[in-house]
Amino acid sequence: MNNTSISISKNDLENAAREGSMSPLDVEPLWQALSKSQAQAPLASSANPGIASVGSAASGFDLAQLFWYGGGTLIMIALGFFMALAQSSYGSGATFGLSILYSVGFALLGDRLLKQGARAPAGVLFTVAVLLVPLAADAGMSLMQVFGYAHAQAHAVTLELLTVGVALLALMRARTSILTAPIYGTLWLLSLTLAWIFTSSSDGGFLGFFSDYNHYNVVSMATGLVLLLSAVVVDSRFGRGLAGQGNDYSWWGYLFGVAAFWIPLSLLDSGGELGKFIYFLINLLLMVSSVVLARRVLLLFGAVGSIYYVGHILGSFLSNSFSLSLALIALGVGIIYLGIQYRKHQASVEAAILGCVPDGLRRVLPRRR
């Protein structure tokens, strides 16, 4: 008997609209009709396998992932506290031995889960094991007095490169996306460490550039753009898998990339109203990019920056008056209204934005799965 059961998400309909298989205007009505049909006959759907399953399982953050990541975070907090006590009570030798012991133990436990098919939680345990490696290396170098205080820069670079290398090895073994988090995060830290090295000369600058605090912001922004570009390449190359399966290797790249770019951008001295307006335009570009790349994390940062700029404009004209409070209330209501309208016309808005993208570029853009 032919299998007539399928599982689709709204992303599938939007992808079909982008590829010309259906009209973008039909996406929302069709999705609403399918959702309504599914809600009206939940029992029939579970009893009859011939009824299509409609949902958003292909994307999102579910409760199981919350348990896995929350458990991993608690383990790291507990280990940090435990290692601090071991260091103060027994010295670097105890920290080195315990770090190696726990790192190997978590790696073996993660490998066991990996063999059982639980790839995502196994990746969390491998990540804990990876993050213990620089702690062990730091204690080991302290015992052997490899680097003194005068060589703190070389010490930091060594730990960061070691972390990236071990994380790459673990990623080759576990092949789960959470292991890209220490890679992207450490590369961000490494760029700032290199900036520290290049600007710690006697004149406080590197070849006459970046002689004040803002040079760290500039370096971080440049690193963020590189991380975002690498995330787009990884996204286009490997795609995205089902939620909870650990296949989305680019997600952490987008997160660390936009954070490395947007946070220092917001801290830079804007140089007046023109600079603030350029900041607003950049945030709008992030919001548009979130549609093109189908990544909500870009939308989040861009929306926060845009709202901040609009609030700044209102505060400049209506400072120290009751009108400012009323204007901010109106702004909040207006943002909610825009959100409602965007949800109603999401497919057509996204189709219009993607219509402005050249065909050659559109073919290499990441696709939702």
C-alpha positions as CSV (number, residue, x, y, z in Angstrom):
1,M,0.0,0.0,0.0
2,N,1.3,3.4,-0.9
3,N,2.3,5.7,2.0
4,T,0.1,8.8,1.9
5,S,1.2,10.2,5.2
6,I,3.5,13.2,5.2
7,S,4.8,15.6,7.8
8,I,5.2,19.3,6.8
9,S,5.9,22.6,8.5
10,K,5.2,26.2,7.6
11,N,8.8,26.5,6.6
12,D,8.2,23.9,3.9
13,L,5.3,25.9,2.5
14,E,7.4,29.1,2.5
15,N,10.3,27.3,0.8
16,A,7.9,26.1,-1.9
17,A,6.7,29.7,-2.4
18,R,10.3,30.9,-2.7
19,E,11.1,28.3,-5.3
20,G,8.0,29.1,-7.4
21,S,6.0,26.0,-6.6
22,M,3.1,28.0,-5.2
23,S,2.1,31.6,-4.8
24,P,3.5,33.4,-1.7
25,L,0.0,34.7,-1.1
26,D,-1.3,31.2,-0.7
27,V,1.1,30.2,2.1
28,E,-0.7,31.8,5.0
29,P,-4.3,30.7,4.0
30,L,-3.1,27.2,3.3
31,W,-1.3,27.0,6.6
32,Q,-4.3,28.3,8.5
33,A,-6.5,25.8,6.8
34,L,-4.2,22.9,7.6
35,S,-3.8,24.0,11.2
36,K,-7.5,24.3,11.6
37,S,-8.1,20.9,10.1
38,Q,-5.4,19.4,12.4
39,A,-6.9,21.0,15.5
40,Q,-10.4,19.9,14.7
41,A,-9.5,16.2,14.3
42,P,-6.6,15.4,16.7
43,L,-8.0,11.9,17.6
44,A,-8.6,11.0,14.0
45,S,-5.1,12.1,13.1
46,S,-3.5,9.8,15.7
47,A,-5.8,6.9,14.8
48,N,-5.5,7.1,11.1
49,P,-1.9,7.2,9.7
50,G,-3.3,8.4,6.3
51,I,-3.9,11.8,7.7
52,A,-1.1,14.2,7.1
53,S,0.9,15.5,10.1
54,V,1.3,19.2,10.2
55,G,3.6,20.9,12.7
56,S,6.7,22.8,13.4
57,A,8.9,20.0,14.5
58,A,11.5,20.9,11.9
59,S,12.6,23.9,13.9
60,G,12.5,25.4,17.3
61,F,13.8,24.8,20.8
62,D,12.0,22.0,22.6
63,L,11.8,20.9,26.3
64,A,14.3,18.1,25.8
65,Q,16.9,20.5,24.6
66,L,16.2,22.7,27.6
67,F,16.9,19.8,29.9
68,W,20.1,18.9,28.0
69,Y,21.6,22.4,27.9
70,G,20.4,23.2,31.4
71,G,22.0,20.1,32.8
72,G,25.2,20.8,31.0
73,T,25.2,24.4,32.3
74,L,24.7,23.1,35.9
75,I,27.6,20.7,35.5
76,M,29.9,23.5,34.4
77,I,28.9,25.7,37.3
78,A,29.4,22.9,39.8
79,L,32.8,21.9,38.2
80,G,33.9,25.6,38.3
81,F,33.1,25.9,42.0
82,F,34.7,22.5,42.7
83,M,37.9,23.2,40.8
84,A,38.2,26.6,42.6
85,L,38.1,24.8,45.9
86,A,40.6,22.2,44.7
87,Q,42.9,24.9,43.5
88,S,42.8,26.9,46.8
89,S,43.1,23.7,49.0
90,Y,45.5,21.5,47.1
91,G,47.0,23.6,44.4
92,S,47.5,23.3,40.6
93,G,48.3,19.6,40.8
94,A,44.8,18.7,42.1
95,T,43.2,21.0,39.5
96,F,45.2,19.3,36.7
97,G,44.4,15.8,37.7
98,L,40.7,16.3,38.4
99,S,40.3,18.2,35.2
100,I,41.8,15.4,33.2
101,L,39.8,12.8,35.1
102,Y,36.4,14.6,34.6
103,S,37.2,15.5,31.0
104,V,37.9,11.8,30.1
105,G,34.9,10.7,32.1
106,F,32.5,13.0,30.4
107,A,33.9,12.1,26.9
108,L,33.5,8.4,27.6
109,L,29.9,8.9,28.8
110,G,29.2,11.1,25.8
111,D,30.7,8.4,23.5
112,R,28.4,5.8,25.1
113,L,25.3,8.0,24.5
114,L,26.5,8.5,20.9
115,K,26.6,4.8,20.3
116,Q,23.0,4.6,21.7
117,G,21.9,7.2,19.1
118,A,21.4,10.1,21.6
119,R,23.6,12.4,19.6
120,A,22.4,15.8,21.0
121,P,22.8,15.0,24.7
122,A,26.1,13.3,23.9
123,G,27.3,16.5,22.3
124,V,26.5,18.4,25.5
125,L,28.7,16.0,27.5
126,F,31.5,16.2,24.8
127,T,31.3,20.0,25.1
128,V,31.7,19.8,28.9
129,A,34.8,17.6,28.3
130,V,36.2,20.1,25.8
131,L,35.8,23.0,28.2
132,L,37.7,21.2,30.9
133,V,40.7,20.8,28.6
134,P,41.9,24.4,28.8
135,L,41.4,24.3,32.6
136,A,43.7,21.2,32.8
137,A,46.2,22.9,30.4
138,D,46.3,26.0,32.5
139,A,46.9,24.1,35.6
140,G,49.5,21.9,33.9
141,M,51.4,25.0,32.5
142,S,51.3,26.5,36.0
143,L,52.9,23.4,37.5
144,M,55.7,23.3,34.9
145,Q,56.0,27.1,34.9
146,V,55.8,27.2,31.1
147,F,54.6,30.8,31.0
148,G,55.3,33.5,33.5
149,Y,53.3,36.7,34.1
150,A,55.4,38.4,31.4
151,H,54.1,35.9,28.8
152,A,50.5,36.1,29.7
153,Q,49.6,36.8,26.0
154,A,51.3,33.6,24.8
155,H,49.6,31.7,27.6
156,A,46.1,32.9,26.6
157,V,46.7,32.2,22.9
158,T,47.9,28.7,23.7
159,L,44.8,27.9,25.7
160,E,42.5,29.3,23.1
161,L,44.1,27.5,20.2
162,L,44.1,24.3,22.3
163,T,40.4,24.7,22.9
164,V,39.6,25.2,19.2
165,G,41.7,22.2,18.3
166,V,40.2,19.8,20.9
167,A,36.6,21.0,20.0
168,L,37.3,20.3,16.3
169,L,38.4,16.8,17.2
170,A,35.3,16.2,19.3
171,L,33.1,17.6,16.5
172,M,34.6,15.1,14.1
173,R,33.7,12.3,16.5
174,A,30.3,13.4,17.8
175,R,29.1,15.5,14.8
176,T,26.6,17.6,16.8
177,S,26.1,21.3,16.6
178,I,26.6,22.2,20.3
179,L,30.3,21.5,19.8
180,T,30.6,24.4,17.4
181,A,29.8,26.8,20.4
182,P,33.2,26.5,22.0
183,I,34.8,26.9,18.5
184,Y,33.0,30.1,17.6
185,G,33.2,31.5,21.1
186,T,36.9,30.8,21.4
187,L,37.7,32.3,18.0
188,W,36.0,35.5,19.2
189,L,38.1,35.5,22.3
190,L,41.2,34.7,20.2
191,S,40.7,37.8,18.0
192,L,40.5,40.0,21.1
193,T,43.7,38.4,22.5
194,L,45.5,39.1,19.2
195,A,44.3,42.7,19.4
196,W,45.7,42.9,22.9
197,I,49.0,41.6,21.6
198,F,49.2,44.0,18.7
199,T,48.3,47.0,20.8
200,S,50.4,46.4,23.9
201,S,53.5,48.1,22.5
202,S,55.1,51.0,24.3
203,D,53.2,53.6,22.3
204,G,49.9,51.8,23.0
205,G,49.1,51.2,19.4
206,F,49.7,49.0,16.4
207,L,51.3,50.8,13.5
208,G,49.6,53.9,14.7
209,F,46.1,52.5,14.7
210,F,43.7,51.6,17.4
211,S,45.4,53.6,20.2
212,D,42.3,53.9,22.4
213,Y,39.6,51.6,23.9
214,N,37.5,51.5,20.7
215,H,40.1,49.3,18.9
216,Y,38.7,46.3,20.8
217,N,35.3,47.1,19.5
218,V,36.5,47.4,16.0
219,V,38.4,44.1,16.1
220,S,35.3,42.4,17.6
221,M,33.0,43.8,14.9
222,A,35.4,42.6,12.2
223,T,35.5,39.2,13.9
224,G,31.8,39.1,14.1
225,L,31.4,39.7,10.4
226,V,33.9,36.9,9.6
227,L,32.0,34.5,12.0
228,L,28.7,35.4,10.3
229,L,30.2,34.8,6.9
230,S,31.5,31.4,8.0
231,A,28.1,30.6,9.5
232,V,26.4,31.4,6.1
233,V,28.9,29.1,4.3
234,V,28.4,26.3,6.8
235,D,24.7,26.8,6.6
236,S,24.7,26.6,2.8
237,R,27.0,23.6,2.9
238,F,25.4,21.4,5.6
239,G,21.9,22.8,5.9
240,R,19.7,22.3,9.0
241,G,18.3,19.2,10.5
242,L,15.3,18.4,12.7
243,A,15.1,20.1,16.0
244,G,16.8,18.1,18.8
245,Q,19.0,16.1,16.4
246,G,22.1,18.4,16.6
247,N,22.4,18.9,12.9
248,D,22.3,22.7,12.7
249,Y,26.1,23.4,12.7
250,S,25.8,27.1,11.8
251,W,23.4,28.2,14.6
252,W,26.1,29.0,17.1
253,G,28.1,30.8,14.4
254,Y,25.2,33.1,13.8
255,L,24.7,33.7,17.5
256,F,28.4,34.4,18.3
257,G,28.8,36.3,15.0
258,V,26.0,38.7,15.6
259,A,26.9,39.1,19.2
260,A,30.6,39.9,18.4
261,F,29.4,42.4,15.8
262,W,26.4,44.0,17.4
263,I,27.5,44.4,21.0
264,P,30.6,46.5,20.3
265,L,28.8,48.3,17.5
266,S,26.3,49.5,20.2
267,L,29.2,50.5,22.5
268,L,31.1,52.5,19.9
269,D,31.1,56.3,20.1
270,S,28.6,57.1,17.3
271,G,30.0,60.6,16.7
272,G,26.6,62.4,16.7
273,E,23.2,62.0,15.1
274,L,24.6,60.8,11.8
275,G,26.5,58.0,13.4
276,K,23.3,57.0,15.3
277,F,21.3,57.0,12.1
278,I,23.9,54.8,10.5
279,Y,23.6,52.5,13.5
280,F,19.9,52.4,12.9
281,L,20.4,51.5,9.2
282,I,22.8,48.7,10.1
283,N,20.1,47.2,12.5
284,L,17.5,47.4,9.7
285,L,20.0,45.5,7.5
286,L,20.3,42.8,10.2
287,M,16.5,42.5,10.2
288,V,16.3,42.2,6.5
289,S,19.2,39.7,6.6
290,S,17.2,37.6,9.1
291,V,14.5,37.1,6.3
292,V,17.0,36.4,3.6
293,L,19.0,33.9,5.8
294,A,15.9,32.6,7.7
295,R,17.7,33.2,11.1
296,R,15.6,34.8,13.9
297,V,18.7,35.6,16.0
298,L,19.6,38.4,13.5
299,L,16.1,39.7,13.8
300,L,16.3,39.8,17.5
301,F,19.5,41.9,17.7
302,G,18.4,44.2,14.8
303,A,15.0,44.8,16.4
304,V,16.6,45.8,19.7
305,G,18.9,48.2,18.1
306,S,16.2,49.7,15.9
307,I,13.9,50.2,18.9
308,Y,16.7,51.8,20.8
309,Y,17.3,54.3,18.0
310,V,13.6,55.2,17.8
311,G,13.5,55.6,21.5
312,H,16.6,57.9,21.3
313,I,14.9,60.1,18.7
314,L,11.7,60.4,20.8
315,G,13.8,61.2,23.9
316,S,15.7,63.9,22.0
317,F,12.5,65.8,21.0
318,L,10.4,65.0,24.0
319,S,12.8,64.9,26.9
320,N,11.6,65.8,30.4
321,S,8.0,65.9,29.4
322,F,4.9,63.8,29.8
323,S,4.8,63.6,26.1
324,L,7.8,61.2,26.2
325,S,5.8,58.7,28.2
326,L,2.8,58.9,25.9
327,A,5.1,58.6,22.8
328,L,6.8,55.5,24.3
329,I,3.5,53.9,25.0
330,A,2.3,54.6,21.5
331,L,5.6,53.2,20.2
332,G,5.1,50.0,22.1
333,V,1.5,49.6,20.9
334,G,2.7,50.3,17.3
335,I,5.4,47.7,17.5
336,I,2.8,45.1,18.7
337,Y,0.5,46.1,15.8
338,L,3.4,45.8,13.3
339,G,4.1,42.3,14.7
340,I,0.5,41.3,14.2
341,Q,0.5,42.6,10.6
342,Y,3.8,41.0,9.9
343,R,2.5,37.6,11.1
344,K,-0.6,38.0,8.8
345,H,1.5,38.9,5.8
346,Q,4.8,37.1,6.6
347,A,5.0,35.0,3.5
348,S,4.3,37.9,1.1
349,V,6.7,40.2,2.9
350,E,9.5,37.7,2.9
351,A,8.8,36.8,-0.7
352,A,9.0,40.5,-1.6
353,I,12.4,40.8,0.2
354,L,13.7,37.7,-1.4
355,G,12.5,38.9,-4.8
356,C,15.1,41.7,-4.5
357,V,17.9,39.2,-4.1
358,P,19.7,38.3,-7.4
359,D,18.9,34.8,-8.7
360,G,22.6,33.7,-8.6
361,L,22.8,34.7,-4.9
362,R,19.5,33.2,-4.1
363,R,20.6,29.7,-5.3
364,V,23.4,29.6,-2.8
365,L,21.5,31.0,0.2
366,P,20.9,28.6,3.1
367,R,17.5,26.8,3.0
368,R,15.4,25.8,5.9
369,R,14.8,22.1,6.4
